[in-house]
Amino acid sequence: MLMMSSGDVLSSLAIALTTIPMPSDVHQTYPYTGKALGNMGTCVAQGFAIMFCAGMAMSSNCILSVYYVLTMRRRVAPVTFKRKFLPALYIIFIIIYLLLTTGVAFNGN
């Protein structure tokens, strides 16, 4: 639950910043009249934070569903899930979202 909540809060914070981290020379690319105080690095960092944190919130929800299925249907003890399944599931999802977000963020496009 902590991973789900923190991922949701951090992705919401990155979304709330909206156009502030955009590169300040964005006015040359298209007619945008708002404030753009960032650079390309802040824009990439915002996109990375949105994708990674939202992905971790979604995957935590998936892990919670797996927990319910295993404990209710398969009668796996909660302690067994916590010790055997939870670390593996978190490692798998962190690797997946790190690969996805770094591939998109540092693509160069």
N, CA, C and O atoms as CSV, one atom per row, in Angstrom:
chain,resi,resn,atom,element,x,y,z
A,1,MET,N,N,0.819,-1.191,0.000
A,1,MET,CA,C,0.000,0.000,0.000
A,1,MET,C,C,0.865,1.258,0.000
A,1,MET,O,O,0.494,2.267,-0.599
A,2,LEU,N,N,2.010,1.200,0.667
A,2,LEU,CA,C,2.886,2.367,0.698
A,2,LEU,C,C,3.417,2.665,-0.700
A,2,LEU,O,O,3.493,3.826,-1.101
A,3,MET,N,N,3.782,1.627,-1.440
A,3,MET,CA,C,4.291,1.828,-2.803
A,3,MET,C,C,3.201,2.392,-3.700
A,3,MET,O,O,3.470,3.263,-4.527
A,4,MET,N,N,1.977,1.908,-3.546
A,4,MET,CA,C,0.876,2.403,-4.360
A,4,MET,C,C,0.591,3.867,-4.047
A,4,MET,O,O,0.420,4.676,-4.959
A,5,SER,N,N,0.542,4.203,-2.781
A,5,SER,CA,C,0.244,5.578,-2.381
A,5,SER,C,C,1.359,6.539,-2.781
A,5,SER,O,O,1.088,7.625,-3.293
A,6,SER,N,N,2.601,6.147,-2.553
A,6,SER,CA,C,3.708,7.042,-2.898
A,6,SER,C,C,3.841,7.195,-4.409
A,6,SER,O,O,4.140,8.289,-4.888
A,7,GLY,N,N,3.629,6.134,-5.160
A,7,GLY,CA,C,3.655,6.251,-6.615
A,7,GLY,C,C,2.557,7.154,-7.132
A,7,GLY,O,O,2.770,7.936,-8.058
A,8,ASP,N,N,1.380,7.046,-6.534
A,8,ASP,CA,C,0.261,7.890,-6.943
A,8,ASP,C,C,0.523,9.352,-6.602
A,8,ASP,O,O,0.252,10.233,-7.419
A,9,VAL,N,N,1.045,9.623,-5.409
A,9,VAL,CA,C,1.320,11.007,-5.002
A,9,VAL,C,C,2.408,11.624,-5.880
A,9,VAL,O,O,2.275,12.764,-6.324
A,10,LEU,N,N,3.481,10.877,-6.131
A,10,LEU,CA,C,4.581,11.431,-6.932
A,10,LEU,C,C,4.186,11.645,-8.392
A,10,LEU,O,O,4.579,12.642,-8.996
A,11,SER,N,N,3.417,10.726,-8.961
A,11,SER,CA,C,2.980,10.935,-10.342
A,11,SER,C,C,1.987,12.090,-10.421
A,11,SER,O,O,2.003,12.849,-11.390
A,12,SER,N,N,1.129,12.233,-9.422
A,12,SER,CA,C,0.196,13.354,-9.404
A,12,SER,C,C,0.929,14.677,-9.254
A,12,SER,O,O,0.535,15.673,-9.861
A,13,LEU,N,N,1.983,14.702,-8.458
A,13,LEU,CA,C,2.788,15.915,-8.318
A,13,LEU,C,C,3.467,16.271,-9.636
A,13,LEU,O,O,3.499,17.440,-10.021
A,14,ALA,N,N,4.004,15.282,-10.321
A,14,ALA,CA,C,4.640,15.539,-11.614
A,14,ALA,C,C,3.624,16.027,-12.640
A,14,ALA,O,O,3.935,16.886,-13.465
A,15,ILE,N,N,2.424,15.487,-12.592
A,15,ILE,CA,C,1.370,15.946,-13.508
A,15,ILE,C,C,0.922,17.350,-13.144
A,15,ILE,O,O,0.616,18.149,-14.029
A,16,ALA,N,N,0.880,17.665,-11.843
A,16,ALA,CA,C,0.437,18.988,-11.396
A,16,ALA,C,C,1.384,20.085,-11.855
A,16,ALA,O,O,0.965,21.232,-12.013
A,17,LEU,N,N,2.641,19.759,-12.071
A,17,LEU,CA,C,3.592,20.771,-12.547
A,17,LEU,C,C,3.304,21.182,-13.990
A,17,LEU,O,O,3.768,22.229,-14.442
A,18,THR,N,N,2.561,20.383,-14.694
A,18,THR,CA,C,2.144,20.587,-16.097
A,18,THR,C,C,3.229,21.210,-16.944
A,18,THR,O,O,4.189,20.524,-17.295
A,19,THR,N,N,3.120,22.467,-17.284
A,19,THR,CA,C,4.009,23.067,-18.275
A,19,THR,C,C,5.206,23.781,-17.673
A,19,THR,O,O,6.035,24.292,-18.425
A,20,ILE,N,N,5.336,23.842,-16.358
A,20,ILE,CA,C,6.459,24.562,-15.746
A,20,ILE,C,C,7.812,23.963,-16.139
A,20,ILE,O,O,8.717,24.735,-16.455
A,21,PRO,N,N,8.010,22.647,-16.142
A,21,PRO,CA,C,9.325,22.108,-16.505
A,21,PRO,C,C,9.621,22.076,-18.013
A,21,PRO,O,O,10.671,21.577,-18.417
A,22,MET,N,N,8.723,22.593,-18.837
A,22,MET,CA,C,8.991,22.598,-20.283
A,22,MET,C,C,10.199,23.475,-20.598
A,22,MET,O,O,10.477,24.425,-19.867
A,23,PRO,N,N,10.912,23.173,-21.667
A,23,PRO,CA,C,12.041,24.018,-22.064
A,23,PRO,C,C,11.591,25.452,-22.324
A,23,PRO,O,O,10.531,25.689,-22.903
A,24,SER,N,N,12.416,26.406,-21.886
A,24,SER,CA,C,12.031,27.810,-22.015
A,24,SER,C,C,12.008,28.278,-23.465
A,24,SER,O,O,11.412,29.315,-23.757
A,25,ASP,N,N,12.632,27.555,-24.373
A,25,ASP,CA,C,12.592,27.940,-25.783
A,25,ASP,C,C,11.446,27.260,-26.543
A,25,ASP,O,O,11.471,27.176,-27.771
A,26,VAL,N,N,10.455,26.781,-25.810
A,26,VAL,CA,C,9.315,26.117,-26.433
A,26,VAL,C,C,8.509,27.094,-27.296
A,26,VAL,O,O,7.788,26.684,-28.205
A,27,HIS,N,N,8.640,28.380,-27.002
A,27,HIS,CA,C,7.902,29.393,-27.761
A,27,HIS,C,C,8.338,29.422,-29.225
A,27,HIS,O,O,7.579,29.859,-30.090
A,28,GLN,N,N,9.541,28.965,-29.503
A,28,GLN,CA,C,10.026,28.924,-30.878
A,28,GLN,C,C,9.439,27.737,-31.638
A,28,GLN,O,O,9.334,27.780,-32.863
A,29,THR,N,N,9.063,26.698,-30.937
A,29,THR,CA,C,8.550,25.499,-31.577
A,29,THR,C,C,7.080,25.611,-31.927
A,29,THR,O,O,6.676,25.299,-33.048
A,30,TYR,N,N,6.288,26.052,-30.982
A,30,TYR,CA,C,4.857,26.245,-31.231
A,30,TYR,C,C,4.350,27.391,-30.371
A,30,TYR,O,O,4.968,27.730,-29.362
A,31,PRO,N,N,3.241,27.986,-30.757
A,31,PRO,CA,C,2.762,29.183,-30.057
A,31,PRO,C,C,2.179,28.862,-28.673
A,31,PRO,O,O,0.980,28.624,-28.532
A,32,TYR,N,N,3.032,28.862,-27.682
A,32,TYR,CA,C,2.617,28.629,-26.304
A,32,TYR,C,C,2.854,29.915,-25.531
A,32,TYR,O,O,3.972,30.430,-25.524
A,33,THR,N,N,1.832,30.439,-24.885
A,33,THR,CA,C,1.949,31.736,-24.222
A,33,THR,C,C,2.163,31.640,-22.713
A,33,THR,O,O,2.360,32.667,-22.064
A,34,GLY,N,N,2.130,30.453,-22.144
A,34,GLY,CA,C,2.307,30.296,-20.703
A,34,GLY,C,C,3.762,30.313,-20.299
A,34,GLY,O,O,4.650,30.518,-21.127
A,35,LYS,N,N,4.001,30.093,-19.001
A,35,LYS,CA,C,5.369,30.080,-18.487
A,35,LYS,C,C,6.010,28.719,-18.733
A,35,LYS,O,O,5.404,27.676,-18.489
A,36,ALA,N,N,7.211,28.751,-19.206
A,36,ALA,CA,C,8.025,27.549,-19.384
A,36,ALA,C,C,9.382,27.869,-18.782
A,36,ALA,O,O,10.162,28.610,-19.380
A,37,LEU,N,N,9.674,27.324,-17.613
A,37,LEU,CA,C,10.865,27.707,-16.867
A,37,LEU,C,C,11.965,26.651,-16.886
A,37,LEU,O,O,13.023,26.865,-16.293
A,38,GLY,N,N,11.748,25.544,-17.535
A,38,GLY,CA,C,12.704,24.447,-17.465
A,38,GLY,C,C,13.621,24.357,-18.652
A,38,GLY,O,O,13.799,25.313,-19.407
A,39,ASN,N,N,14.202,23.185,-18.801
A,39,ASN,CA,C,15.038,22.863,-19.950
A,39,ASN,C,C,14.687,21.439,-20.376
A,39,ASN,O,O,13.731,20.857,-19.864
A,40,MET,N,N,15.434,20.892,-21.281
A,40,MET,CA,C,15.121,19.554,-21.780
A,40,MET,C,C,15.260,18.498,-20.670
A,40,MET,O,O,14.508,17.524,-20.648
A,41,GLY,N,N,16.203,18.685,-19.767
A,41,GLY,CA,C,16.389,17.743,-18.667
A,41,GLY,C,C,15.207,17.711,-17.710
A,41,GLY,O,O,14.802,16.639,-17.262
A,42,THR,N,N,14.652,18.872,-17.394
A,42,THR,CA,C,13.489,18.900,-16.495
A,42,THR,C,C,12.267,18.303,-17.165
A,42,THR,O,O,11.431,17.681,-16.510
A,43,CYS,N,N,12.166,18.492,-18.452
A,43,CYS,CA,C,11.050,17.911,-19.203
A,43,CYS,C,C,11.150,16.377,-19.210
A,43,CYS,O,O,10.154,15.683,-19.007
A,44,VAL,N,N,12.347,15.867,-19.443
A,44,VAL,CA,C,12.558,14.416,-19.435
A,44,VAL,C,C,12.340,13.856,-18.027
A,44,VAL,O,O,11.755,12.784,-17.871
A,45,ALA,N,N,12.806,14.574,-17.005
A,45,ALA,CA,C,12.621,14.117,-15.626
A,45,ALA,C,C,11.141,14.070,-15.256
A,45,ALA,O,O,10.704,13.154,-14.559
A,46,GLN,N,N,10.373,15.045,-15.716
A,46,GLN,CA,C,8.938,15.042,-15.441
A,46,GLN,C,C,8.266,13.855,-16.129
A,46,GLN,O,O,7.450,13.167,-15.516
A,47,GLY,N,N,8.596,13.616,-17.371
A,47,GLY,CA,C,8.025,12.481,-18.090
A,47,GLY,C,C,8.404,11.160,-17.450
A,47,GLY,O,O,7.575,10.256,-17.345
A,48,PHE,N,N,9.670,11.043,-17.017
A,48,PHE,CA,C,10.123,9.829,-16.336
A,48,PHE,C,C,9.344,9.626,-15.042
A,48,PHE,O,O,8.896,8.516,-14.753
A,49,ALA,N,N,9.180,10.698,-14.258
A,49,ALA,CA,C,8.464,10.595,-12.978
A,49,ALA,C,C,7.011,10.196,-13.187
A,49,ALA,O,O,6.475,9.373,-12.445
A,50,ILE,N,N,6.378,10.775,-14.191
A,50,ILE,CA,C,4.977,10.442,-14.454
A,50,ILE,C,C,4.850,8.976,-14.848
A,50,ILE,O,O,4.006,8.257,-14.311
A,51,MET,N,N,5.681,8.535,-15.779
A,51,MET,CA,C,5.563,7.162,-16.268
A,51,MET,C,C,5.957,6.136,-15.203
A,51,MET,O,O,5.242,5.156,-14.992
A,52,PHE,N,N,7.081,6.356,-14.537
A,52,PHE,CA,C,7.561,5.365,-13.573
A,52,PHE,C,C,6.662,5.293,-12.347
A,52,PHE,O,O,6.289,4.203,-11.914
A,53,CYS,N,N,6.314,6.443,-11.787
A,53,CYS,CA,C,5.510,6.448,-10.562
A,53,CYS,C,C,4.086,5.958,-10.813
A,53,CYS,O,O,3.533,5.219,-9.998
A,54,ALA,N,N,3.499,6.359,-11.917
A,54,ALA,CA,C,2.162,5.852,-12.244
A,54,ALA,C,C,2.214,4.352,-12.522
A,54,ALA,O,O,1.301,3.618,-12.144
A,55,GLY,N,N,3.266,3.901,-13.171
A,55,GLY,CA,C,3.430,2.465,-13.420
A,55,GLY,C,C,3.593,1.678,-12.137
A,55,GLY,O,O,3.046,0.583,-12.008
A,56,MET,N,N,4.338,2.219,-11.186
A,56,MET,CA,C,4.493,1.528,-9.913
A,56,MET,C,C,3.194,1.518,-9.119
A,56,MET,O,O,2.905,0.545,-8.422
A,57,ALA,N,N,2.410,2.582,-9.213
A,57,ALA,CA,C,1.103,2.582,-8.546
A,57,ALA,C,C,0.192,1.521,-9.164
A,57,ALA,O,O,-0.505,0.801,-8.448
A,58,MET,N,N,0.201,1.427,-10.486
A,58,MET,CA,C,-0.622,0.407,-11.150
A,58,MET,C,C,-0.136,-1.004,-10.828
A,58,MET,O,O,-0.944,-1.902,-10.592
A,59,SER,N,N,1.179,-1.200,-10.817
A,59,SER,CA,C,1.688,-2.538,-10.530
A,59,SER,C,C,1.457,-2.920,-9.068
A,59,SER,O,O,1.283,-4.100,-8.763
A,60,SER,N,N,1.453,-1.950,-8.170
A,60,SER,CA,C,1.118,-2.248,-6.773
A,60,SER,C,C,-0.328,-2.701,-6.653
A,60,SER,O,O,-0.645,-3.574,-5.844
A,61,ASN,N,N,-1.192,-2.118,-7.446
A,61,ASN,CA,C,-2.585,-2.558,-7.481
A,61,ASN,C,C,-2.672,-3.993,-8.003
A,61,ASN,O,O,-3.463,-4.792,-7.501
A,62,CYS,N,N,-1.868,-4.315,-8.999
A,62,CYS,CA,C,-1.820,-5.673,-9.543
A,62,CYS,C,C,-1.293,-6.651,-8.493
A,62,CYS,O,O,-1.814,-7.758,-8.355
A,63,ILE,N,N,-0.260,-6.243,-7.754
A,63,ILE,CA,C,0.291,-7.098,-6.698
A,63,ILE,C,C,-0.754,-7.332,-5.608
A,63,ILE,O,O,-0.854,-8.433,-5.067
A,64,LEU,N,N,-1.522,-6.310,-5.290
A,64,LEU,CA,C,-2.591,-6.474,-4.307
A,64,LEU,C,C,-3.639,-7.472,-4.789
A,64,LEU,O,O,-4.158,-8.257,-3.996
A,65,SER,N,N,-3.948,-7.447,-6.070
A,65,SER,CA,C,-4.884,-8.417,-6.630
A,65,SER,C,C,-4.323,-9.836,-6.568
A,65,SER,O,O,-5.047,-10.778,-6.245
A,66,VAL,N,N,-3.043,-9.989,-6.875
A,66,VAL,CA,C,-2.401,-11.300,-6.777
A,66,VAL,C,C,-2.419,-11.778,-5.323
A,66,VAL,O,O,-2.634,-12.961,-5.058
A,67,TYR,N,N,-2.196,-10.871,-4.400
A,67,TYR,CA,C,-2.246,-11.223,-2.975
A,67,TYR,C,C,-3.617,-11.771,-2.603
A,67,TYR,O,O,-3.721,-12.805,-1.944
A,68,TYR,N,N,-4.674,-11.068,-3.031
A,68,TYR,CA,C,-6.023,-11.527,-2.702
A,68,TYR,C,C,-6.325,-12.891,-3.328
A,68,TYR,O,O,-6.926,-13.750,-2.682
A,69,VAL,N,N,-5.922,-13.087,-4.550
A,69,VAL,CA,C,-6.171,-14.371,-5.209
A,69,VAL,C,C,-5.423,-15.495,-4.496
A,69,VAL,O,O,-5.989,-16.556,-4.234
A,70,LEU,N,N,-4.162,-15.259,-4.188
A,70,LEU,CA,C,-3.367,-16.317,-3.556
A,70,LEU,C,C,-3.811,-16.607,-2.127
A,70,LEU,O,O,-3.810,-17.764,-1.708
A,71,THR,N,N,-4.188,-15.587,-1.378
A,71,THR,CA,C,-4.564,-15.837,0.011
A,71,THR,C,C,-5.989,-16.355,0.141
A,71,THR,O,O,-6.261,-17.176,1.018
A,72,MET,N,N,-6.893,-15.904,-0.696
A,72,MET,CA,C,-8.286,-16.338,-0.566
A,72,MET,C,C,-8.586,-17.617,-1.335
A,72,MET,O,O,-9.231,-18.524,-0.810
A,73,ARG,N,N,-8.123,-17.691,-2.564
A,73,ARG,CA,C,-8.438,-18.862,-3.390
A,73,ARG,C,C,-7.469,-20.017,-3.184
A,73,ARG,O,O,-7.879,-21.175,-3.101
A,74,ARG,N,N,-6.196,-19.701,-3.102
A,74,ARG,CA,C,-5.169,-20.745,-3.023
A,74,ARG,C,C,-4.714,-21.032,-1.602
A,74,ARG,O,O,-3.866,-21.900,-1.391
A,75,ARG,N,N,-5.256,-20.325,-0.635
A,75,ARG,CA,C,-4.955,-20.529,0.782
A,75,ARG,C,C,-3.468,-20.394,1.115
A,75,ARG,O,O,-2.944,-21.123,1.957
A,76,VAL,N,N,-2.802,-19.460,0.451
A,76,VAL,CA,C,-1.410,-19.160,0.773
A,76,VAL,C,C,-1.419,-18.254,2.002
A,76,VAL,O,O,-2.185,-17.292,2.061
A,77,ALA,N,N,-0.585,-18.554,2.961
A,77,ALA,CA,C,-0.519,-17.738,4.180
A,77,ALA,C,C,0.036,-16.354,3.844
A,77,ALA,O,O,0.941,-16.238,3.018
A,78,PRO,N,N,-0.493,-15.307,4.473
A,78,PRO,CA,C,0.019,-13.953,4.216
A,78,PRO,C,C,1.518,-13.809,4.473
A,78,PRO,O,O,2.196,-13.053,3.776
A,79,VAL,N,N,2.032,-14.520,5.458
A,79,VAL,CA,C,3.471,-14.464,5.742
A,79,VAL,C,C,4.259,-15.086,4.594
A,79,VAL,O,O,5.313,-14.573,4.219
A,80,THR,N,N,3.765,-16.169,4.043
A,80,THR,CA,C,4.416,-16.809,2.897
A,80,THR,C,C,4.416,-15.884,1.693
A,80,THR,O,O,5.420,-15.775,0.989
A,81,PHE,N,N,3.294,-15.219,1.453
A,81,PHE,CA,C,3.237,-14.267,0.339
A,81,PHE,C,C,4.242,-13.142,0.546
A,81,PHE,O,O,4.948,-12.746,-0.382
A,82,LYS,N,N,4.298,-12.635,1.764
A,82,LYS,CA,C,5.197,-11.527,2.071
A,82,LYS,C,C,6.656,-11.917,1.893
A,82,LYS,O,O,7.462,-11.108,1.434
A,83,ARG,N,N,7.000,-13.133,2.247
A,83,ARG,CA,C,8.396,-13.564,2.175
A,83,ARG,C,C,8.809,-14.075,0.802
A,83,ARG,O,O,9.929,-13.817,0.360
A,84,LYS,N,N,7.919,-14.796,0.119
A,84,LYS,CA,C,8.303,-15.443,-1.138
A,84,LYS,C,C,7.875,-14.677,-2.384
A,84,LYS,O,O,8.666,-14.512,-3.312
A,85,PHE,N,N,6.653,-14.217,-2.412
A,85,PHE,CA,C,6.112,-13.630,-3.641
A,85,PHE,C,C,6.341,-12.129,-3.756
A,85,PHE,O,O,6.672,-11.634,-4.833
A,86,LEU,N,N,6.170,-11.405,-2.660
A,86,LEU,CA,C,6.208,-9.944,-2.711
A,86,LEU,C,C,7.534,-9.390,-3.213
A,86,LEU,O,O,7.523,-8.534,-4.097
A,87,PRO,N,N,8.688,-9.838,-2.688
A,87,PRO,CA,C,9.952,-9.297,-3.221
A,87,PRO,C,C,10.139,-9.591,-4.708
A,87,PRO,O,O,10.604,-8.731,-5.456
A,88,ALA,N,N,9.783,-10.786,-5.134
A,88,ALA,CA,C,9.943,-11.132,-6.548
A,88,ALA,C,C,9.040,-10.283,-7.429
A,88,ALA,O,O,9.465,-9.820,-8.487
A,89,LEU,N,N,7.808,-10.076,-7.006
A,89,LEU,CA,C,6.886,-9.265,-7.804
A,89,LEU,C,C,7.354,-7.820,-7.889
A,89,LEU,O,O,7.296,-7.217,-8.961
A,90,TYR,N,N,7.817,-7.254,-6.777
A,90,TYR,CA,C,8.319,-5.877,-6.816
A,90,TYR,C,C,9.550,-5.759,-7.702
A,90,TYR,O,O,9.669,-4.800,-8.464
A,91,ILE,N,N,10.459,-6.707,-7.618
A,91,ILE,CA,C,11.653,-6.661,-8.463
A,91,ILE,C,C,11.275,-6.746,-9.939
A,91,ILE,O,O,11.807,-6.003,-10.764
A,92,ILE,N,N,10.364,-7.645,-10.266
A,92,ILE,CA,C,9.924,-7.781,-11.664
A,92,ILE,C,C,9.312,-6.498,-12.175
A,92,ILE,O,O,9.661,-6.036,-13.261
A,93,PHE,N,N,8.394,-5.908,-11.403
A,93,PHE,CA,C,7.731,-4.686,-11.860
A,93,PHE,C,C,8.679,-3.493,-11.907
A,93,PHE,O,O,8.574,-2.664,-12.811
A,94,ILE,N,N,9.593,-3.390,-10.962
A,94,ILE,CA,C,10.552,-2.281,-11.000
A,94,ILE,C,C,11.437,-2.394,-12.224
A,94,ILE,O,O,11.701,-1.389,-12.884
A,95,ILE,N,N,11.901,-3.591,-12.542
A,95,ILE,CA,C,12.735,-3.781,-13.735
A,95,ILE,C,C,11.943,-3.449,-14.998
A,95,ILE,O,O,12.456,-2.781,-15.896
A,96,ILE,N,N,10.699,-3.913,-15.070
A,96,ILE,CA,C,9.868,-3.630,-16.250
A,96,ILE,C,C,9.691,-2.130,-16.442
A,96,ILE,O,O,9.891,-1.615,-17.542
A,97,TYR,N,N,9.317,-1.427,-15.375
A,97,TYR,CA,C,9.061,0.005,-15.526
A,97,TYR,C,C,10.329,0.820,-15.683
A,97,TYR,O,O,10.299,1.868,-16.328
A,98,LEU,N,N,11.433,0.381,-15.121
A,98,LEU,CA,C,12.694,1.079,-15.381
A,98,LEU,C,C,13.101,0.935,-16.844
A,98,LEU,O,O,13.549,1.900,-17.464
A,99,LEU,N,N,12.946,-0.256,-17.388
A,99,LEU,CA,C,13.288,-0.456,-18.806
A,99,LEU,C,C,12.364,0.344,-19.716
A,99,LEU,O,O,12.818,0.970,-20.673
A,100,LEU,N,N,11.066,0.322,-19.417
A,100,LEU,CA,C,10.119,1.068,-20.249
A,100,LEU,C,C,10.355,2.568,-20.189
A,100,LEU,O,O,10.383,3.235,-21.224
A,101,THR,N,N,10.525,3.100,-18.992
A,101,THR,CA,C,10.654,4.545,-18.863
A,101,THR,C,C,11.997,5.052,-19.357
A,101,THR,O,O,12.058,6.116,-19.973
A,102,THR,N,N,13.068,4.323,-19.105
A,102,THR,CA,C,14.360,4.789,-19.613
A,102,THR,C,C,14.405,4.665,-21.133
A,102,THR,O,O,15.012,5.498,-21.805
A,103,GLY,N,N,13.776,3.644,-21.671
A,103,GLY,CA,C,13.732,3.515,-23.130
A,103,GLY,C,C,12.970,4.655,-23.784
A,103,GLY,O,O,13.369,5.135,-24.845
A,104,VAL,N,N,11.898,5.088,-23.176
A,104,VAL,CA,C,11.114,6.199,-23.735
A,104,VAL,C,C,11.775,7.530,-23.436
A,104,VAL,O,O,11.854,8.388,-24.315
A,105,ALA,N,N,12.255,7.724,-22.209
A,105,ALA,CA,C,12.800,9.021,-21.798
A,105,ALA,C,C,14.103,9.353,-22.517
A,105,ALA,O,O,14.332,10.510,-22.870
A,106,PHE,N,N,14.946,8.372,-22.737
A,106,PHE,CA,C,16.241,8.650,-23.332
A,106,PHE,C,C,16.324,8.186,-24.779
A,106,PHE,O,O,17.406,7.894,-25.287
A,107,ASN,N,N,15.188,8.122,-25.427
A,107,ASN,CA,C,15.112,7.731,-26.827
A,107,ASN,C,C,15.718,8.792,-27.740
A,107,ASN,O,O,16.251,8.477,-28.804
A,108,GLY,N,N,15.633,10.040,-27.319
A,108,GLY,CA,C,16.159,11.127,-28.144
A,108,GLY,C,C,15.083,11.811,-28.951
A,108,GLY,O,O,15.374,12.784,-29.646
A,109,ASN,N,N,13.862,11.348,-28.890
A,109,ASN,CA,C,12.772,11.989,-29.637
A,109,ASN,C,C,11.969,12.872,-28.723
A,109,ASN,O,O,11.006,13.501,-29.161
